[in-house]
Amino acid sequence: MKFTIDMQWNGTASVDNHDHLEQLKETGIERVAQLVNEGYIAGELSAEIADLETDETTPYRGWWSIRVDNTDSN
């Protein structure tokens, strides 16, 4: 059995920002784990990432879903 989790983030700043990307991955994984434990297979994501230099926050929104592949590869 194979599980695949898809996450997509959108925000006013580029998700290509390495610092933001790492924080979004971490935040997303924590949220997905929490919701999967509650029985969900998809949901919304939200986060606000603070810029360490300017002290401004950037809002991000996104979604996640989980797919299960029950095919036996043996």
VOZA-503361 format. One line per field, with one value per atom (N, C-alpha, C): y, x, z; residue number from 1; residue in one letter; atom name. Coordinates in Angstrom, 3 decimals, m for minus. Atoms other than C-alpha are relative to their C-alpha. Layout:
N
v	Y,...
u	X,...
w	Z,...
resi	NUM,...
resn	A,...
name	CA,...
This chain:
74
v	m1.167,0.000,1.234,m1.219,3.397,1.211,m1.238,6.763,1.154,m1.192,10.000,1.216,m1.244,13.423,1.121,m1.153,16.398,1.260,m1.302,19.953,1.089,m1.156,23.211,1.260,m1.276,26.662,1.138,m1.232,30.059,1.173,m1.172,33.464,1.228,m1.257,37.073,0.066,0.068,36.326,m1.304,1.194,33.756,m1.153,1.180,30.273,m0.522,0.365,30.014,0.510,m0.483,31.892,m1.205,1.220,29.155,m0.057,m0.014,30.210,m0.241,0.184,30.444,m1.431,1.345,27.152,m1.039,0.954,25.271,0.091,m0.176,26.750,m0.515,0.480,25.966,m1.527,1.465,22.352,m0.522,0.432,21.978,0.214,m0.318,23.692,m0.923,0.855,21.692,m1.437,1.384,18.333,m0.160,0.069,19.061,0.032,m0.126,20.099,m1.240,1.201,17.152,m1.167,1.097,14.709,0.105,m0.209,16.238,m0.385,0.254,16.054,m1.453,1.415,12.541,m0.815,0.692,11.375,0.192,m0.243,12.891,m0.631,0.719,10.895,0.723,m0.747,13.530,m0.526,0.387,12.763,1.198,m1.229,16.379,1.184,m1.178,19.901,1.233,m1.279,23.505,0.222,m0.381,24.942,1.515,m1.440,28.396,0.219,m0.330,29.978,1.457,m1.333,33.363,m0.117,0.126,33.469,1.389,m1.286,36.290,0.128,m0.314,37.907,0.454,m0.299,37.976,1.366,m1.297,41.145,1.179,m1.131,43.319,m0.122,0.262,41.760,0.042,0.058,41.718,m1.460,1.368,38.617,m0.125,0.314,37.007,m1.112,1.048,35.089,m0.989,1.067,31.777,m0.815,0.893,29.591,m1.167,1.147,26.146,m1.133,1.182,22.692,m1.221,1.265,19.118,m1.124,1.203,15.661,m1.210,1.242,12.081,m1.033,1.075,9.245,m1.312,1.327,5.552,m0.890,0.946,3.081,m1.388,1.340,m0.399,m1.094,1.029,m2.162,m0.661,0.771,m4.884,m0.128,m0.002,m4.541,m1.319,1.293,m8.129,m0.926
u	0.858,0.000,0.908,m0.792,1.360,m0.899,0.713,0.235,0.759,m0.605,0.865,m0.752,0.601,0.260,0.395,m0.224,m0.117,m0.312,0.227,0.251,0.272,m0.225,m0.086,m0.230,0.094,0.551,m0.067,0.084,m0.375,0.092,m0.109,0.503,0.370,m0.338,1.245,1.483,m1.435,4.975,0.264,m0.368,6.730,0.274,m0.266,6.710,1.404,m1.381,10.188,0.969,m0.841,11.544,0.387,m0.460,13.688,m0.424,0.378,13.025,m1.497,1.447,9.285,m0.367,0.312,9.238,0.247,m0.296,10.891,m1.028,1.005,8.469,m1.362,1.280,5.487,m0.034,m0.061,6.620,m0.231,0.113,6.975,m1.414,1.356,3.667,m1.017,0.930,1.874,0.025,m0.120,3.196,m0.618,0.586,2.230,m1.522,1.459,m1.296,m0.616,0.506,m1.785,m0.007,m0.056,m0.668,m1.135,1.073,m3.129,m1.349,1.304,m6.042,m0.166,0.084,m5.226,m0.341,0.320,m5.295,m1.449,1.411,m8.782,m0.907,0.789,m9.876,m0.213,0.179,m9.693,0.935,m0.840,m8.334,0.366,m0.307,m8.158,m0.396,0.370,m8.353,0.753,m0.635,m7.263,1.193,m1.168,m3.981,0.056,m0.240,m3.144,1.203,m1.177,m0.012,0.364,m0.571,1.557,1.469,m1.438,5.329,0.580,m0.621,7.248,1.348,m1.296,10.142,0.914,m0.892,13.061,0.665,m0.655,14.531,m0.950,0.925,11.416,m1.075,1.021,9.172,m1.416,1.308,6.313,m0.374,0.458,4.176,m0.591,0.561,3.179,m1.024,1.015,m0.111,0.065,0.071,m0.316,m1.248,1.151,m3.297,0.304,m0.250,m3.352,m0.967,0.828,m4.818,0.908,m0.708,m3.753,m0.978,0.806,m5.021,0.913,m0.751,m3.953,m0.609,0.450,m4.148,0.577,m0.443,m3.908,0.007,m0.130,m2.639,0.032,0.114,m3.779,0.567,m0.525,m2.106,1.223,m1.116,0.280,1.057,m1.070,3.617,0.777,m0.713,4.724,m0.466
w	0.000,0.000,0.000,0.119,m0.952,0.258,m0.286,0.447,m0.635,0.604,m1.449,0.510,m0.482,0.090,m0.952,0.868,m2.243,0.793,m0.629,m0.892,m1.029,0.863,m2.760,0.817,m0.708,m1.297,m1.005,0.785,m2.767,0.962,m0.858,m1.385,m0.792,0.670,m2.153,m0.336,0.309,m2.070,m0.739,0.740,m4.182,0.958,m0.811,m2.720,m0.308,0.315,m4.285,1.062,m1.087,m1.243,0.860,m0.666,0.335,1.472,m1.418,3.944,0.178,m0.086,3.375,m0.391,0.481,1.463,1.092,m1.077,4.325,1.123,m1.058,6.869,m0.450,0.520,4.632,m0.039,m0.016,4.243,1.413,m1.392,8.001,0.538,m0.455,8.768,m0.655,0.735,6.072,0.502,m0.464,7.239,1.384,m1.348,10.856,m0.067,0.116,9.829,m0.644,0.667,7.483,0.984,m0.971,10.195,1.011,m0.963,12.641,m0.606,0.614,10.196,m0.437,0.358,8.945,1.247,m1.251,12.573,0.407,m0.282,12.789,m1.057,1.001,9.718,m1.317,1.244,6.968,m1.084,1.136,3.475,m0.873,0.735,2.210,0.872,m0.768,3.538,m0.431,0.290,3.497,0.921,m0.787,4.743,0.092,m0.118,6.044,0.901,m0.790,7.412,m0.231,0.135,8.023,0.371,m0.196,7.641,0.236,m0.336,9.314,m0.702,0.594,7.461,1.125,m1.121,9.877,m0.110,0.193,8.348,0.181,m0.034,8.073,1.075,m1.009,10.752,m0.568,0.646,8.206,m0.204,0.234,7.718,m1.394,1.308,4.450,0.183,m0.137,4.375,m1.164,1.006,2.517,0.240,m0.052,1.739,m0.925,0.848,0.250,0.282,m0.174,0.150,0.053,m0.009,0.700,m0.266,0.179,m0.218,0.122,m0.124,0.357,m0.935,0.889,m2.146,0.508,m0.405,m1.370,m1.232,1.095,m3.942,0.605,m0.581,m2.976,m0.893,0.895,m5.891,0.624,m0.546,m4.849,m1.080,1.000,m6.647,0.000,m0.036,m5.818,m1.068
resi	1,1,1,2,2,2,3,3,3,4,4,4,5,5,5,6,6,6,7,7,7,8,8,8,9,9,9,10,10,10,11,11,11,12,12,12,13,13,13,14,14,14,15,15,15,16,16,16,17,17,17,18,18,18,19,19,19,20,20,20,21,21,21,22,22,22,23,23,23,24,24,24,25,25,25,26,26,26,27,27,27,28,28,28,29,29,29,30,30,30,31,31,31,32,32,32,33,33,33,34,34,34,35,35,35,36,36,36,37,37,37,38,38,38,39,39,39,40,40,40,41,41,41,42,42,42,43,43,43,44,44,44,45,45,45,46,46,46,47,47,47,48,48,48,49,49,49,50,50,50,51,51,51,52,52,52,53,53,53,54,54,54,55,55,55,56,56,56,57,57,57,58,58,58,59,59,59,60,60,60,61,61,61,62,62,62,63,63,63,64,64,64,65,65,65,66,66,66,67,67,67,68,68,68,69,69,69,70,70,70,71,71,71,72,72,72,73,73,73,74,74,74
resn	M,M,M,K,K,K,F,F,F,T,T,T,I,I,I,D,D,D,M,M,M,Q,Q,Q,W,W,W,N,N,N,G,G,G,T,T,T,A,A,A,S,S,S,V,V,V,D,D,D,N,N,N,H,H,H,D,D,D,H,H,H,L,L,L,E,E,E,Q,Q,Q,L,L,L,K,K,K,E,E,E,T,T,T,G,G,G,I,I,I,E,E,E,R,R,R,V,V,V,A,A,A,Q,Q,Q,L,L,L,V,V,V,N,N,N,E,E,E,G,G,G,Y,Y,Y,I,I,I,A,A,A,G,G,G,E,E,E,L,L,L,S,S,S,A,A,A,E,E,E,I,I,I,A,A,A,D,D,D,L,L,L,E,E,E,T,T,T,D,D,D,E,E,E,T,T,T,T,T,T,P,P,P,Y,Y,Y,R,R,R,G,G,G,W,W,W,W,W,W,S,S,S,I,I,I,R,R,R,V,V,V,D,D,D,N,N,N,T,T,T,D,D,D,S,S,S,N,N,N
name	N,CA,C,N,CA,C,N,CA,C,N,CA,C,N,CA,C,N,CA,C,N,CA,C,N,CA,C,N,CA,C,N,CA,C,N,CA,C,N,CA,C,N,CA,C,N,CA,C,N,CA,C,N,CA,C,N,CA,C,N,CA,C,N,CA,C,N,CA,C,N,CA,C,N,CA,C,N,CA,C,N,CA,C,N,CA,C,N,CA,C,N,CA,C,N,CA,C,N,CA,C,N,CA,C,N,CA,C,N,CA,C,N,CA,C,N,CA,C,N,CA,C,N,CA,C,N,CA,C,N,CA,C,N,CA,C,N,CA,C,N,CA,C,N,CA,C,N,CA,C,N,CA,C,N,CA,C,N,CA,C,N,CA,C,N,CA,C,N,CA,C,N,CA,C,N,CA,C,N,CA,C,N,CA,C,N,CA,C,N,CA,C,N,CA,C,N,CA,C,N,CA,C,N,CA,C,N,CA,C,N,CA,C,N,CA,C,N,CA,C,N,CA,C,N,CA,C,N,CA,C,N,CA,C,N,CA,C,N,CA,C,N,CA,C,N,CA,C,N,CA,C,N,CA,C,N,CA,C
